Amino acid sequence: MIPDVKAFFDDATNTVSYVVRDPQGSACAIIDSVLDFDHASGRTGTASADRICAYVREAGLKTEWILETHVHADHLSAAPYLQDHLGGKIGIGDQITVVQDTFGKVFNEGSEFQRDGSQFDALFKEGDSFHIGQLRGEVMHTPGHTPACLTYVIGDAAFVGDTLFMPDFGTARCDFPGGSSATLFNSIQKILALPDDTRVFVGHDYKAPGREEYAWQTTVGEQKALNVHIGQGRTIEEFVAMRDARDATLGMPRLILPSLQVNMRGGQMPPPDQQGDVMLKLPLNKL
Ligand SMILES: [Fe+2]
């Protein structure tokens, strides 16, 4: 079955969110939503999420799933906001517990921060399947960028999150805690083993030298032939050497500290303080 896919590009964070729809009905899933966040003022906003809400409502869709490919480090998730407004179950990979354990320590979270994934409605593992109306989705565990990364294969479409980017941009970084370039290489081989005409929808785009327009859709065949980091049968040794050298030059994403604190809670804010105000932490010299 060939799902309808509508993409929403967020300029502020270069994130692509998707609404995936059962072509024979009104069921849909929302993948990797964005809660707007102005770092300078500490102010959140819902303009990006509201665009998705408006689309879903105008198309008369029923939201069955709100899916995360992973705990994002560069934007806040709007999953709880979308769930409040549209319904649906929030799903992520079951290795979220590893990510919660790692960053629970980084942020000195107390025992009120559960590290069992219970903030989510569904925890998926390799080989799990789910339905969006009549559409069947399959779960591939594709770690490397983070331990919990998933690829959702829905009909002929693979939502690869931060594993592969567009062929002219390459692949995702592997230097966050729990990341591994060798692991990402092996995860990408699983994606490249899908049929060549599988549509591939990436989680971010930053353009690439010589390309003027943002892009987010490609195919497995194009990735195999053209991906600048991993195409044409690049070996694991070549990939690991390239990826690790490149990662050593990268600064941390602008929103990593707020993003992780919120996204490891399923997009919920930390509990309010005694005055009823919500605060995020800025740990010094820990990342
Ligand atoms: Fe990411």
Residues whose N, C-alpha, C, O or C-beta is under 5 A from the ligand:
A	BS01	LIG	V71 H72 A73 D162
